[in-house]
Amino acid sequence: MLHRKFSNFNSFKKQEAKEYIINRSKNEKIIIINEAHHNIRHRIITTSLLYSLYDSGYRFIRLETLSDTLINKIKFLILESGYYTREPQMANLLKEASKIGFTLFKHEISDGSNGKEREIGQAENIAKLIKENQNSKFLILCGWDHVIEGTPRNKSWQNSIFCNITIELLC
């Protein structure tokens, strides 16, 4: 039974992730990258994509980590910039993105909500930015399960809610 369950994996072909993302980004309006917050390699890979994404028309980066968007004005991070910005590779990612010309936005809600309210708030913040900039392309960085489009364990995650709210904007 296990063999049958995974037999469709034989049709998959190995492909360089960076190359795939860059090629795919040319025809997409939104690229969402998921990270494990404790794994700095994810941030290193994302940083390596920035120049190519910018060349493909991406101008906005939406992040879970930012507490404010002051970096867009002062061009450097401060301690209050966000929780994950204290990690050197995340700080480097944001510094590079700012240097290239990306505009950085937070998608975290700031009222301290958790659970479903937090997911809804994040999705609404992302949808608002897209609605205000309909001709732009967006890179969205989020961690762990926020990227899930389905509803595992009966929970609505940010990306699932986001897809439902923005379907008309993206079609």
Residue frames as a rotation matrix with the C-alpha (Angstrom) as fourth column:
MET 1
0.569 0.822 0.000 0.00
0.822 -0.569 0.000 0.00
0.000 0.000 -1.000 0.00
LEU 2
0.408 -0.496 -0.767 2.81
0.180 -0.780 0.600 2.44
-0.895 -0.383 -0.228 0.83
HIS 3
-0.641 -0.672 0.370 4.40
0.453 0.058 0.890 1.78
-0.620 0.738 0.267 -2.57
ARG 4
-0.133 0.702 0.700 1.13
0.967 -0.062 0.246 2.64
0.216 0.710 -0.670 -4.33
LYS 5
0.689 0.452 -0.566 0.71
0.634 -0.755 0.169 5.80
-0.350 -0.475 -0.807 -2.27
PHE 6
0.333 -0.669 -0.665 4.10
-0.184 -0.737 0.650 7.20
-0.925 -0.094 -0.368 -3.32
SER 7
-0.014 -0.368 0.930 4.44
0.772 0.587 0.243 5.72
-0.635 0.721 0.276 -6.82
ASN 8
0.819 0.361 0.447 3.51
0.569 -0.613 -0.548 9.04
0.076 0.703 -0.707 -8.48
PHE 9
0.640 -0.662 -0.390 6.82
-0.217 -0.643 0.735 10.48
-0.737 -0.385 -0.555 -7.21
ASN 10
-0.072 -0.684 0.726 8.51
0.631 0.533 0.564 8.64
-0.772 0.499 0.393 -10.08
SER 11
0.439 0.317 0.840 7.10
0.884 -0.322 -0.340 11.23
0.163 0.892 -0.422 -12.48
PHE 12
0.943 -0.127 -0.308 8.87
-0.002 -0.927 0.375 14.10
-0.333 -0.353 -0.874 -10.70
LYS 13
0.483 -0.832 0.273 12.13
0.627 0.111 -0.771 15.42
0.612 0.543 0.575 -12.05
LYS 14
0.184 -0.548 -0.816 14.93
0.858 -0.316 0.406 16.86
-0.480 -0.774 0.412 -9.99
GLN 15
0.394 -0.040 0.918 15.34
0.611 -0.735 -0.294 20.57
0.687 0.677 -0.265 -10.60
GLU 16
-0.708 -0.686 -0.168 17.45
0.633 -0.510 -0.583 23.36
0.314 -0.518 0.795 -9.12
ALA 17
0.079 0.823 -0.563 15.13
0.961 -0.213 -0.176 25.28
-0.264 -0.527 -0.808 -6.75
LYS 18
-0.251 -0.238 -0.938 16.63
0.181 -0.964 0.196 28.71
-0.951 -0.120 0.285 -7.39
GLU 19
-0.986 -0.145 -0.077 16.40
-0.058 -0.132 0.990 28.30
-0.154 0.981 0.122 -11.16
TYR 20
-0.493 0.868 0.049 12.79
0.815 0.442 0.375 27.07
0.304 0.225 -0.926 -10.88
ILE 21
0.127 0.550 -0.825 11.71
0.794 -0.555 -0.248 30.00
-0.594 -0.624 -0.508 -8.69
ILE 22
-0.518 -0.400 -0.756 13.40
-0.069 -0.862 0.503 32.57
-0.853 0.312 0.418 -10.92
ASN 23
-0.983 0.168 0.080 11.85
0.110 0.177 0.978 31.12
0.150 0.970 -0.193 -14.10
ARG 24
-0.270 0.942 -0.198 8.43
0.938 0.304 0.167 30.78
0.218 -0.141 -0.966 -12.50
SER 25
-0.199 0.156 -0.967 8.58
0.614 -0.749 -0.248 34.32
-0.764 -0.643 0.053 -11.08
LYS 26
-0.961 -0.244 -0.129 8.61
0.053 -0.623 0.781 35.83
-0.271 0.744 0.611 -14.56
ASN 27
-0.634 0.773 -0.019 4.98
0.030 0.049 0.998 34.80
0.773 0.633 -0.054 -15.10
GLU 28
-0.024 0.605 -0.795 3.67
0.928 0.309 0.207 35.19
0.371 -0.733 -0.569 -11.56
LYS 29
0.314 0.230 0.921 2.42
-0.051 -0.965 0.258 38.21
0.948 -0.128 -0.291 -9.65
ILE 30
0.561 -0.055 0.826 3.15
-0.823 -0.152 0.548 36.76
0.095 -0.987 -0.130 -6.22
ILE 31
-0.029 -0.583 -0.812 5.91
-0.025 0.812 -0.583 34.49
0.999 0.003 -0.038 -4.96
ILE 32
0.705 0.255 0.662 5.44
-0.663 -0.094 0.743 33.16
0.252 -0.962 0.102 -1.43
ILE 33
-0.146 -0.823 -0.549 8.47
-0.199 0.568 -0.799 31.69
0.969 -0.007 -0.246 0.30
ASN 34
0.898 0.439 0.028 8.07
-0.168 0.283 0.944 29.64
0.407 -0.852 0.328 3.43
GLU 35
-0.184 -0.983 0.028 10.82
-0.424 0.053 -0.904 29.42
0.887 -0.178 -0.426 6.00
ALA 36
0.546 0.120 -0.829 11.53
0.704 0.472 0.532 27.60
0.455 -0.874 0.173 9.21
HIS 37
0.898 -0.103 0.428 12.44
-0.209 -0.956 0.208 30.52
0.388 -0.276 -0.879 11.44
HIS 38
0.692 -0.653 0.308 15.29
-0.268 0.164 0.949 28.60
-0.670 -0.739 -0.062 13.05
ASN 39
0.314 -0.554 0.771 16.90
0.754 0.639 0.152 27.59
-0.577 0.534 0.618 9.73
ILE 40
0.168 -0.296 -0.940 19.06
-0.176 -0.947 0.267 30.43
-0.970 0.120 -0.211 8.41
ARG 41
-0.751 -0.464 0.470 19.68
0.324 0.361 0.874 28.59
-0.576 0.809 -0.121 5.13
HIS 42
0.108 0.876 0.470 16.17
0.971 0.008 -0.240 29.55
-0.214 0.482 -0.850 4.02
ARG 43
0.755 0.139 -0.641 17.08
0.160 -0.987 -0.025 33.23
-0.636 -0.084 -0.767 4.41
ILE 44
-0.313 -0.930 -0.191 20.36
-0.164 -0.146 0.976 32.74
-0.935 0.337 -0.107 2.56
ILE 45
-0.577 0.186 0.796 18.52
0.753 0.497 0.430 31.16
-0.316 0.847 -0.427 -0.39
THR 46
0.537 0.844 0.017 15.91
0.803 -0.505 -0.316 33.92
-0.258 0.183 -0.949 -0.38
THR 47
0.406 -0.482 -0.776 18.64
-0.121 -0.871 0.477 36.57
-0.906 -0.100 -0.412 -0.34
SER 48
-0.634 -0.724 0.272 20.25
0.128 0.248 0.960 34.89
-0.762 0.644 -0.065 -3.36
LEU 49
-0.208 0.665 0.717 16.97
0.962 0.271 0.027 35.32
-0.176 0.695 -0.697 -5.30
LEU 50
0.194 0.457 -0.868 16.55
0.486 -0.813 -0.320 39.05
-0.852 -0.360 -0.380 -4.70
TYR 51
-0.536 -0.452 -0.713 18.42
-0.331 -0.664 0.670 40.49
-0.777 0.595 0.206 -7.71
SER 52
-0.971 0.179 0.158 16.71
0.229 0.503 0.833 38.11
0.070 0.845 -0.530 -10.14
LEU 53
-0.143 0.973 -0.180 13.28
0.967 0.099 -0.235 38.78
-0.210 -0.208 -0.955 -8.66
TYR 54
0.028 0.090 -0.996 13.87
0.132 -0.988 -0.085 42.51
-0.991 -0.129 -0.040 -8.88
ASP 55
-0.839 -0.403 -0.364 14.91
-0.316 -0.184 0.931 42.08
-0.442 0.896 0.027 -12.53
SER 56
-0.777 0.613 0.142 11.61
0.583 0.616 0.530 40.21
0.238 0.495 -0.836 -13.06
GLY 57
-0.350 0.649 0.676 9.61
0.016 -0.717 0.697 43.18
0.937 0.255 0.241 -11.78
TYR 58
0.352 0.446 -0.823 9.18
0.815 0.286 0.504 42.41
0.460 -0.848 -0.263 -8.10
ARG 59
-0.244 -0.404 0.882 9.21
0.020 -0.911 -0.412 45.59
0.970 -0.083 0.230 -6.02
PHE 60
0.227 0.423 0.877 7.49
-0.865 -0.327 0.381 44.74
0.448 -0.845 0.292 -2.74
ILE 61
-0.551 -0.315 -0.773 8.51
0.119 0.887 -0.446 42.33
0.826 -0.338 -0.451 0.00
ARG 62
0.373 0.722 0.582 5.99
-0.687 -0.207 0.696 41.53
0.624 -0.660 0.419 2.69
LEU 63
-0.515 -0.688 -0.511 7.44
-0.077 0.631 -0.772 39.98
0.854 -0.358 -0.378 5.86
GLU 64
0.515 0.636 -0.574 6.14
0.470 0.351 0.810 38.44
0.717 -0.687 -0.118 9.03
THR 65
-0.040 -0.682 -0.731 9.08
0.977 0.125 -0.170 39.81
0.207 -0.721 0.661 11.02
LEU 66
-0.683 -0.371 0.629 8.85
0.343 -0.923 -0.172 43.58
0.645 0.098 0.758 10.59
SER 67
-0.302 0.542 -0.784 7.36
0.873 -0.174 -0.457 45.68
-0.384 -0.822 -0.420 13.37
ASP 68
0.451 0.393 -0.801 7.35
0.019 -0.902 -0.432 48.81
-0.892 0.179 -0.415 11.22
THR 69
0.661 -0.216 0.718 8.49
0.750 0.200 -0.630 50.03
-0.008 0.956 0.294 7.82
LEU 70
0.813 -0.399 -0.423 11.01
-0.173 -0.861 0.478 52.59
-0.555 -0.316 -0.769 9.08
ILE 71
-0.050 -0.880 0.473 13.75
0.406 0.415 0.814 50.71
-0.912 0.233 0.337 7.21
ASN 72
0.302 0.234 0.924 12.32
0.953 -0.056 -0.297 52.12
-0.017 0.971 -0.240 3.95
LYS 73
0.952 0.071 0.297 13.18
0.087 -0.995 -0.041 55.64
0.292 0.065 -0.954 5.15
ILE 74
0.687 -0.698 0.201 16.33
-0.614 -0.409 0.675 55.25
-0.389 -0.588 -0.709 7.23
LYS 75
0.586 -0.385 -0.713 17.79
-0.566 0.435 -0.700 52.35
0.580 0.814 0.036 5.18
PHE 76
-0.632 -0.720 -0.287 19.05
-0.319 0.578 -0.751 50.38
0.707 -0.383 -0.595 8.20
LEU 77
0.240 0.703 -0.670 17.59
0.364 0.575 0.733 48.17
0.900 -0.419 -0.118 10.89
ILE 78
-0.363 -0.279 0.889 17.19
-0.759 -0.464 -0.456 49.12
0.540 -0.840 -0.043 14.52
LEU 79
-0.989 -0.089 0.120 16.53
-0.145 0.764 -0.629 46.81
-0.036 -0.639 -0.768 17.46
GLU 80
-0.372 0.926 0.065 12.81
-0.228 -0.023 -0.973 47.55
-0.900 -0.377 0.220 17.27
SER 81
-0.536 0.135 -0.833 12.60
-0.843 -0.143 0.519 46.69
-0.049 0.981 0.190 13.55
GLY 82
0.495 0.764 -0.413 11.31
-0.743 0.619 0.254 43.22
0.450 0.181 0.875 14.34
TYR 83
0.694 -0.145 0.705 11.89
-0.501 0.606 0.618 40.02
-0.517 -0.782 0.348 16.25
TYR 84
0.724 -0.386 0.572 13.56
0.538 0.835 -0.117 37.98
-0.433 0.392 0.812 13.49
THR 85
0.835 -0.432 0.340 15.56
0.003 -0.615 -0.788 40.96
0.550 0.660 -0.513 12.20
ARG 86
0.606 -0.629 0.487 17.93
-0.742 -0.225 0.632 40.37
-0.288 -0.744 -0.603 15.11
GLU 87
0.522 -0.413 0.746 19.14
0.349 0.902 0.255 37.21
-0.778 0.127 0.615 13.38
PRO 88
-0.266 -0.776 -0.572 22.11
-0.168 -0.548 0.820 38.14
-0.949 0.314 0.016 11.13
GLN 89
-0.849 -0.079 0.523 20.89
0.459 0.382 0.802 36.41
-0.263 0.921 -0.288 7.93
MET 90
0.236 0.960 0.150 17.44
0.966 -0.216 -0.141 38.00
-0.103 0.178 -0.979 8.17
ALA 91
0.451 -0.154 -0.879 19.11
0.146 -0.959 0.243 41.37
-0.880 -0.238 -0.410 8.76
ASN 92
-0.654 -0.753 -0.071 21.30
-0.014 -0.082 0.997 40.74
-0.756 0.653 0.043 5.71
LEU 93
-0.447 0.592 0.671 18.27
0.889 0.375 0.261 39.78
-0.097 0.713 -0.694 3.59
LEU 94
0.595 0.752 -0.282 16.51
0.738 -0.651 -0.179 43.03
-0.318 -0.102 -0.943 4.53
LYS 95
0.124 -0.660 -0.741 19.65
-0.054 -0.751 0.659 45.13
-0.991 -0.041 -0.128 4.02
GLU 96
-0.817 -0.438 0.375 20.17
0.290 0.250 0.924 43.64
-0.498 0.864 -0.077 0.53
ALA 97
-0.107 0.874 0.474 16.50
0.993 0.114 0.015 44.04
-0.040 0.472 -0.881 -0.40
SER 98
0.654 0.321 -0.686 16.55
0.423 -0.906 -0.021 47.67
-0.628 -0.276 -0.728 0.68
LYS 99
-0.255 -0.865 -0.432 19.81
-0.099 -0.421 0.902 48.30
-0.962 0.273 0.022 -1.20
ILE 100
-0.736 0.021 0.676 18.39
0.617 0.430 0.659 46.76
-0.277 0.903 -0.329 -4.41
GLY 101
-0.905 0.417 0.082 15.29
-0.345 -0.834 0.431 48.96
0.248 0.362 0.899 -4.21
PHE 102
-0.387 0.795 -0.468 12.57
0.597 0.603 0.529 46.75
0.702 -0.075 -0.708 -2.75
THR 103
-0.296 0.422 0.857 9.96
-0.733 -0.676 0.080 48.36
0.613 -0.604 0.509 -0.54
LEU 104
-0.821 -0.095 -0.563 9.53
0.233 0.844 -0.482 46.35
0.522 -0.527 -0.671 2.64
PHE 105
-0.112 0.857 0.503 6.20
-0.735 -0.412 0.539 45.91
0.669 -0.309 0.676 4.40
LYS 106
-0.902 -0.038 0.430 5.07
-0.356 0.629 -0.691 44.10
-0.244 -0.777 -0.581 7.49
HIS 107
-0.377 0.857 -0.352 2.10
-0.301 0.246 0.921 41.81
0.876 0.453 0.165 7.27
GLU 108
-0.636 0.104 -0.765 1.89
0.697 0.502 -0.511 41.05
0.331 -0.858 -0.392 10.97
ILE 109
0.403 0.764 0.504 -1.00
0.245 -0.621 0.744 42.65
0.882 -0.176 -0.437 12.79
SER 110
-0.578 -0.778 0.247 0.04
0.051 -0.336 -0.940 44.69
0.815 -0.530 0.234 15.80
ASP 111
0.126 0.692 0.711 -2.83
-0.773 -0.381 0.507 44.16
0.622 -0.613 0.487 18.18
GLY 112
-0.589 -0.489 0.644 -1.35
-0.798 0.479 -0.367 41.02
-0.129 -0.730 -0.672 19.76
SER 113
0.522 0.853 0.018 -3.95
-0.828 0.512 -0.229 38.66
-0.205 0.104 0.973 18.26
ASN 114
-0.693 -0.656 0.300 -3.17
-0.559 0.751 0.352 34.98
-0.456 0.076 -0.887 17.96
GLY 115
-0.418 0.519 0.746 -4.71
0.354 0.849 -0.393 32.04
-0.837 0.100 -0.539 16.19
LYS 116
-0.017 0.511 0.859 -7.32
0.987 0.146 -0.067 32.62
-0.160 0.847 -0.507 13.52
GLU 117
0.864 0.349 -0.362 -7.54
0.331 -0.937 -0.113 36.38
-0.379 -0.022 -0.925 14.17
ARG 118
0.070 -0.930 -0.360 -3.80
-0.226 -0.366 0.903 36.70
-0.971 0.018 -0.236 13.52
GLU 119
-0.558 -0.259 0.788 -4.06
0.589 0.545 0.596 34.71
-0.584 0.797 -0.152 10.28
ILE 120
0.419 0.796 0.436 -7.00
0.902 -0.309 -0.301 36.82
-0.105 0.520 -0.848 9.09
GLY 121
0.774 -0.154 -0.615 -5.17
0.022 -0.963 0.269 40.05
-0.633 -0.222 -0.741 9.95
GLN 122
-0.322 -0.946 0.034 -2.04
-0.023 0.044 0.999 38.97
-0.946 0.321 -0.036 8.10
ALA 123
-0.402 0.232 0.886 -4.03
0.859 0.431 0.277 37.95
-0.317 0.872 -0.373 5.03
GLU 124
0.692 0.721 0.031 -5.98
0.699 -0.660 -0.275 41.22
-0.178 0.212 -0.961 5.04
ASN 125
0.442 -0.618 -0.651 -2.77
-0.148 -0.765 0.626 43.27
-0.885 -0.181 -0.429 5.32
ILE 126
-0.619 -0.670 0.409 -1.26
0.252 0.324 0.912 41.47
-0.743 0.668 -0.032 2.33
ALA 127
-0.085 0.693 0.716 -4.47
0.986 0.160 -0.037 41.81
-0.140 0.703 -0.697 0.31
LYS 128
0.755 0.354 -0.552 -4.62
0.366 -0.926 -0.093 45.55
-0.544 -0.133 -0.829 1.06
LEU 129
-0.097 -0.883 -0.459 -1.09
-0.225 -0.430 0.874 46.12
-0.969 0.189 -0.157 -0.27
ILE 130
-0.709 -0.149 0.689 -1.87
0.540 0.513 0.667 44.16
-0.453 0.845 -0.284 -3.44
LYS 131
0.310 0.910 0.277 -5.13
0.930 -0.229 -0.289 46.03
-0.199 0.347 -0.917 -4.00
GLU 132
0.698 -0.095 -0.709 -3.29
0.042 -0.984 0.174 49.37
-0.715 -0.151 -0.683 -3.63
ASN 133
-0.166 -0.851 -0.498 -0.57
-0.737 -0.229 0.636 48.24
-0.655 0.473 -0.589 -6.08
GLN 134
0.594 0.614 0.520 -2.40
-0.214 0.743 -0.634 46.05
-0.776 0.265 0.573 -8.58
ASN 135
0.912 -0.275 -0.304 0.21
-0.293 0.081 -0.953 46.37
0.287 0.958 -0.007 -11.32
SER 136
0.074 -0.934 0.349 3.09
-0.984 -0.125 -0.125 45.30
0.160 -0.335 -0.929 -9.06
LYS 137
0.332 -0.096 -0.939 4.71
-0.016 0.994 -0.107 41.99
0.943 0.050 0.328 -8.18
PHE 138
0.480 0.019 0.877 5.17
-0.836 -0.292 0.465 40.80
0.265 -0.956 -0.124 -4.61
LEU 139
-0.326 -0.564 -0.759 7.52
0.004 0.802 -0.597 38.55
0.945 -0.197 -0.259 -2.68
ILE 140
0.520 0.552 0.652 5.95
-0.704 -0.154 0.693 37.33
0.483 -0.820 0.308 0.55
LEU 141
-0.532 -0.717 -0.451 8.02
-0.183 0.617 -0.765 35.69
0.826 -0.325 -0.460 3.27
CYS 142
0.377 0.637 0.672 6.32
-0.860 -0.029 0.510 33.77
0.345 -0.770 0.537 6.02
GLY 143
-0.667 -0.729 0.152 7.16
-0.715 0.569 -0.406 31.00
0.209 -0.380 -0.901 8.39
TRP 144
-0.849 0.181 0.497 5.97
-0.135 0.834 -0.534 27.55
-0.511 -0.520 -0.684 9.17
ASP 145
-0.512 0.708 0.487 2.32
0.740 0.651 -0.170 26.85
-0.437 0.273 -0.857 8.45
HIS 146
-0.122 0.503 -0.855 1.25
-0.109 -0.864 -0.492 30.33
-0.987 0.033 0.160 7.31
VAL 147
-0.671 -0.247 -0.699 1.88
-0.680 -0.172 0.713 29.26
-0.296 0.954 -0.053 3.71
ILE 148
-0.830 0.378 0.411 -0.63
0.389 0.919 -0.059 26.37
-0.400 0.110 -0.910 3.81
GLU 149
-0.812 0.566 -0.141 -3.52
-0.501 -0.554 0.665 26.89
0.299 0.610 0.734 1.40
GLY 150
-0.209 0.751 -0.626 -5.71
0.184 0.659 0.729 24.13
0.961 0.037 -0.276 2.78
THR 151
0.185 0.340 0.922 -7.15
-0.830 -0.448 0.332 23.72
0.526 -0.827 0.200 6.22
PRO 152
-0.277 -0.334 -0.901 -5.28
0.128 0.917 -0.379 20.92
0.952 -0.220 -0.211 8.00
ARG 153
-0.677 0.060 -0.734 -6.59
0.720 0.262 -0.643 20.10
0.154 -0.963 -0.220 11.42
ASN 154
0.287 0.950 0.123 -9.52
0.924 -0.308 0.226 22.46
0.253 0.049 -0.966 10.72
LYS 155
0.097 -0.305 -0.947 -7.41
0.485 -0.817 0.313 25.61
-0.869 -0.489 0.069 11.05
SER 156
0.860 0.156 0.486 -7.49
0.502 -0.431 -0.750 28.41
0.092 0.889 -0.449 8.52
TRP 157
-0.006 -0.955 -0.297 -3.97
0.818 -0.176 0.548 29.57
-0.576 -0.239 0.782 7.77
GLN 158
-0.115 -0.127 -0.985 -2.90
-0.099 -0.985 0.138 32.96
-0.988 0.114 0.101 6.42
ASN 159
-0.886 -0.331 -0.325 -2.40
-0.327 -0.053 0.944 31.78
-0.329 0.942 -0.062 2.84
SER 160
-0.647 0.735 0.202 -5.72
0.762 0.623 0.178 29.95
0.005 0.269 -0.963 2.73
ILE 161
0.226 0.714 -0.662 -7.52
0.657 -0.614 -0.438 33.09
-0.719 -0.336 -0.608 3.89
PHE 162
-0.346 -0.478 -0.808 -5.41
-0.260 -0.779 0.571 35.25
-0.902 0.407 0.145 1.57
CYS 163
-0.976 -0.017 0.215 -6.33
0.190 0.413 0.891 33.11
-0.104 0.911 -0.400 -1.45
ASN 164
-0.209 0.978 0.029 -10.02
0.972 0.211 -0.105 33.45
-0.109 0.006 -0.994 -0.61
ILE 165
0.293 0.324 -0.900 -9.87
0.383 -0.902 -0.200 37.25
-0.876 -0.286 -0.388 -0.18
THR 166
-0.212 -0.545 -0.811 -7.73
-0.440 -0.688 0.577 37.99
-0.873 0.479 -0.095 -3.25
ILE 167
-0.272 0.068 0.960 -9.12
0.603 0.789 0.115 35.58
-0.750 0.610 -0.256 -5.81
GLU 168
0.747 0.611 0.261 -10.79
0.591 -0.432 -0.682 38.43
-0.304 0.664 -0.683 -7.75
LEU 169
0.647 -0.568 -0.509 -7.64
-0.468 -0.823 0.323 40.58
-0.602 0.029 -0.798 -7.67
LEU 170
-0.326 -0.920 0.218 -5.51
-0.466 0.357 0.809 37.82
-0.822 0.162 -0.545 -9.12
CYS 171
-0.067 0.375 0.925 -7.84
0.606 0.752 -0.261 36.39
-0.793 0.542 -0.278 -11.76
